[in-house]
Amino acid sequence: VIGAGTTPIVDTWWQTETGAIMISPLPGVTTAKPGAAMRALPGISATVVDEEGKPVELGETEANGYLVLDKPWPSMLRGIWGDMERYRATYWERYAEQGWYFAGDGAKLDADGDLWVLGRVDDVMNVSGHRISTAEVESALVGHPAVAEAAVVGASDTTTGQGIVAFVILTGDAAGRAGAGLVDELKAEVAKQISPIAKPREIHLVPELPKTRSGKIMRRLLRDVAEGRELGDTSTLVDPGVFEAIRAGGN
């Protein structure tokens, strides 16, 4: 659809902290796989390792690991202004012995050695021993015709360790259907698309989602809501009053 079939779609991975794109297919050179970040760019060295720093096996979809940059690169960050300890703890502490930069993202390598980014490690939920990405649950919800946007978080659960809690904005056409029946329908859709273990514990139908000025959903604050805590710092939100709308409109 995009580019009338002639424009290459490039799925890149990088961070503000890396200063440039680190992993990406090369249009016209790389045979891309939709959804895969593929390989590190020339001059960049990235790998996927387990908790102990050992390389993960290729093609083992359960052998999800951590994405690290294991060699210096020209645009690497040198610190956090006024807080070097936070810089060390956030990016270097996990693999301090090896001297690797930890991106904070989960990843896996397929049988061809191509890299797939699974999302933030903090956004991977552990439900009864099963690792479930918030992104895959969100994708299943947004695939339903009644859903315009969704955000998913893992909340503490005494039975399963973590319970899946979703915040969903309905499409204009579906707004009149808001209610328990639609919530049950959405839960069933997630169970069908992923597995019954991924069925959300709660789904809140809300008018808005809390976003930063750069458009990122603040899952940290949604986690506070899901666990009934006082909200953390809301200073980076476009509209800090969004939580009043969530409380007023949530189901």
C-alpha positions in Angstrom: 0.0 0.0 0.0 2.7 2.5 1.0 4.6 3.7 -2.0 2.4 1.7 -4.4 4.5 -1.4 -4.0 7.8 0.3 -5.0 9.0 1.8 -1.7 11.1 -0.3 0.6 9.8 -0.4 4.2 12.7 -0.3 6.6 12.3 -1.4 10.2 15.1 0.2 12.2 16.2 -0.1 15.8 18.0 2.7 17.7 17.6 4.9 20.7 18.0 8.5 21.5 21.0 7.3 23.6 22.7 5.6 20.7 22.7 8.8 18.7 22.0 7.0 15.4 20.4 3.9 13.9 22.2 0.8 15.0 20.2 -2.1 13.4 18.4 -2.0 10.1 18.0 -3.7 6.7 19.7 -1.9 3.8 17.1 -1.1 1.1 18.0 -2.9 -2.2 20.7 -4.9 -0.4 19.0 -6.8 2.4 16.1 -9.2 1.9 13.9 -7.8 4.7 11.5 -9.8 6.9 8.5 -7.8 8.0 8.8 -7.1 11.8 12.5 -8.0 12.0 15.2 -5.4 12.7 17.6 -7.8 10.8 21.3 -7.1 11.3 23.6 -4.4 12.8 24.7 -1.8 10.3 28.3 -1.8 9.1 30.6 -0.5 11.9 28.1 -1.5 14.7 28.3 -4.7 16.8 25.2 -6.0 18.4 24.3 -9.3 19.9 21.6 -11.1 21.9 22.6 -12.8 25.1 21.0 -14.4 28.1 21.0 -13.3 31.8 24.6 -14.6 32.2 25.9 -13.0 29.0 26.0 -16.1 27.0 24.9 -16.0 23.3 21.3 -17.3 22.7 20.8 -20.1 20.3 19.5 -19.4 16.8 15.9 -20.2 16.0 14.8 -21.2 19.5 11.8 -18.9 19.9 11.7 -19.6 23.7 15.4 -18.6 24.1 14.6 -14.9 24.3 17.4 -12.8 25.4 18.7 -9.3 25.9 20.0 -6.9 23.2 23.4 -5.5 23.9 25.9 -3.4 21.9 29.2 -5.2 22.6 31.7 -2.7 21.1 32.0 1.1 21.2 30.4 3.2 18.4 31.0 6.7 17.2 27.8 8.3 18.5 27.6 6.5 21.9 26.4 8.5 24.9 29.1 9.4 27.4 26.9 10.1 30.5 23.7 11.7 31.9 24.0 15.3 32.8 24.6 15.7 36.5 23.9 12.0 37.3 26.8 9.7 36.2 25.8 7.0 38.7 22.4 6.7 37.0 24.2 6.4 33.7 26.3 3.5 34.9 23.4 1.8 36.6 21.0 2.1 33.7 23.2 1.2 30.8 26.3 -0.6 32.0 25.6 -2.4 35.3 23.9 -5.5 34.0 26.9 -6.6 31.9 29.6 -4.5 33.7 32.1 -7.4 33.7 31.9 -7.7 29.9 31.8 -3.9 29.3 28.6 -4.1 27.2 25.9 -1.5 26.7 22.5 -2.9 27.7 19.7 -1.4 25.6 16.9 -2.4 28.0 15.2 -4.3 25.2 14.5 -8.0 24.9 15.4 -9.7 21.6 15.7 -13.0 19.9 17.6 -14.4 16.8 15.8 -16.5 14.3 17.2 -19.6 12.5 18.9 -17.3 10.0 20.6 -15.2 12.7 18.3 -12.2 12.0 17.4 -10.1 15.0 13.9 -9.5 16.3 13.3 -6.8 18.9 10.7 -7.9 21.5 10.2 -4.6 23.3 11.3 -3.2 26.6 12.4 -5.8 29.2 10.1 -3.9 31.6 7.2 -4.5 29.2 7.6 -8.3 29.2 5.1 -9.8 31.6 5.5 -13.1 33.5 2.1 -14.7 33.8 2.2 -18.1 35.6 5.7 -18.7 34.3 4.9 -17.6 30.7 6.7 -14.6 29.2 4.2 -12.4 27.3 5.1 -9.2 25.6 2.8 -6.2 26.2 3.2 -5.4 22.5 1.7 -8.8 21.3 -1.4 -8.3 23.6 -1.8 -4.7 22.3 -1.5 -6.0 18.7 -4.3 -8.6 19.4 -6.6 -5.9 20.9 -6.0 -3.4 18.1 -6.7 -6.1 15.6 -10.3 -6.1 16.8 -12.5 -3.7 14.7 -13.9 -2.0 17.8 -10.4 -0.9 19.1 -8.7 2.3 18.0 -5.7 2.1 20.4 -4.6 0.0 23.3 -2.0 0.0 26.1 -1.2 -3.0 28.2 0.7 -3.4 31.5 1.5 -6.2 33.9 0.1 -5.7 37.4 0.9 -7.6 40.6 -1.3 -10.7 41.0 -1.2 -13.0 44.0 -2.2 -16.0 41.9 -0.3 -15.7 38.6 2.6 -13.4 39.7 1.5 -10.8 37.2 -1.9 -10.1 35.7 -2.5 -8.5 32.3 -4.4 -5.2 32.5 -5.4 -3.4 29.3 -6.5 0.2 28.7 -8.5 0.5 25.4 -9.8 3.4 23.4 -12.7 2.4 21.2 -13.4 3.5 17.6 -16.1 6.1 17.1 -18.4 3.5 15.7 -17.9 1.1 18.6 -18.3 3.7 21.4 -22.0 2.9 21.8 -21.2 -0.7 22.5 -19.1 0.0 25.6 -19.9 -2.4 28.3 -19.3 -5.8 29.8 -20.3 -7.7 26.7 -17.6 -5.9 24.6 -15.0 -6.4 27.3 -15.6 -10.1 27.3 -15.4 -10.1 23.5 -12.1 -8.4 23.6 -10.7 -10.8 26.2 -11.8 -13.7 24.0 -10.1 -12.2 21.0 -6.7 -12.0 22.9 -7.1 -15.6 24.0 -7.8 -16.7 20.4 -5.0 -14.7 18.8 -2.3 -15.6 21.4 -3.4 -18.2 24.0 -5.8 -18.4 26.9 -2.9 -17.6 29.3 -2.7 -14.1 27.6 -6.3 -13.2 28.3 -6.3 -9.9 30.2 -7.4 -9.9 33.8 -9.0 -6.5 33.3 -9.8 -4.3 30.3 -10.6 -0.6 31.0 -12.4 1.3 28.2 -11.0 4.8 28.4 -11.3 8.0 26.4 -7.6 8.8 26.4 -4.1 7.3 27.1 -1.4 9.2 29.0 1.4 10.2 26.5 4.6 12.2 26.6 5.2 15.1 24.3 7.0 12.7 21.9 4.0 10.5 21.7 5.1 7.6 24.0 2.5 5.9 26.2 3.5 6.2 29.8 3.0 2.6 30.9 4.7 3.3 34.2 1.7 5.5 35.2 -0.8 3.0 33.9 0.9 0.4 36.1 0.3 2.8 39.0 -3.4 2.9 38.1 -3.7 -0.8 37.7 -2.1 -1.5 41.1 -4.0 1.3 42.9 -0.9 3.3 43.8 -0.5 7.1 43.9 0.7 8.3 40.5 4.4 8.9 40.0 5.9 11.9 38.2 3.5 13.2 35.5 5.5 16.3 34.5 6.4 14.8 31.1 2.8 14.2 30.0 1.2 16.3 27.4 -1.9 16.5 29.5 -1.5 15.4 33.2 -5.3 15.7 33.5 -5.8 12.6 31.4 -6.0 10.4 34.5 -9.2 12.2 35.5 -10.7 11.2 32.2 -9.5 7.6 32.7 -11.1 7.5 36.2 -14.3 9.0 34.9 -14.6 7.0 31.7 -12.9 3.7 32.7 -14.9 0.5 33.0 
